[in-house]
Amino acid sequence: SLGLDVYKGEPNIHPGYLNQSNVFILPHLGSATIKTRTAMADLAIDNIEEYFKTGICKNMVN
């Protein structure tokens, strides 16, 4: 069996995967744990606080 939550060329999934009875196609669930989501929220709060204190966001994405 094969479980996938990331696909090349998303959102277009290769039709070969869809026709297999032993392939499980999932949305991005890898981070869907209480521990990970809490850490993500904490990081966002830390970034906002740091930005307002220093004007710098250490995890900025351009």
ChimeraX attribute file (.defattr): number of C-alpha atoms within 10 A of each C-alpha:
attribute: neighborCount
match mode: 1-to-1
recipient: residues
	/A:1	7
	/A:2	10
	/A:3	10
	/A:4	14
	/A:5	11
	/A:6	15
	/A:7	14
	/A:8	8
	/A:9	8
	/A:10	8
	/A:11	8
	/A:12	8
	/A:13	13
	/A:14	12
	/A:15	8
	/A:16	8
	/A:17	14
	/A:18	12
	/A:19	9
	/A:20	11
	/A:21	9
	/A:22	11
	/A:23	14
	/A:24	13
	/A:25	15
	/A:26	12
	/A:27	9
	/A:28	11
	/A:29	10
	/A:30	11
	/A:31	10
	/A:32	9
	/A:33	10
	/A:34	9
	/A:35	9
	/A:36	12
	/A:37	12
	/A:38	11
	/A:39	12
	/A:40	13
	/A:41	11
	/A:42	12
	/A:43	13
	/A:44	14
	/A:45	12
	/A:46	14
	/A:47	17
	/A:48	15
	/A:49	14
	/A:50	14
	/A:51	14
	/A:52	10
	/A:53	10
	/A:54	8
	/A:55	10
	/A:56	13
	/A:57	16
	/A:58	11
	/A:59	10
	/A:60	8
	/A:61	5
	/A:62	3
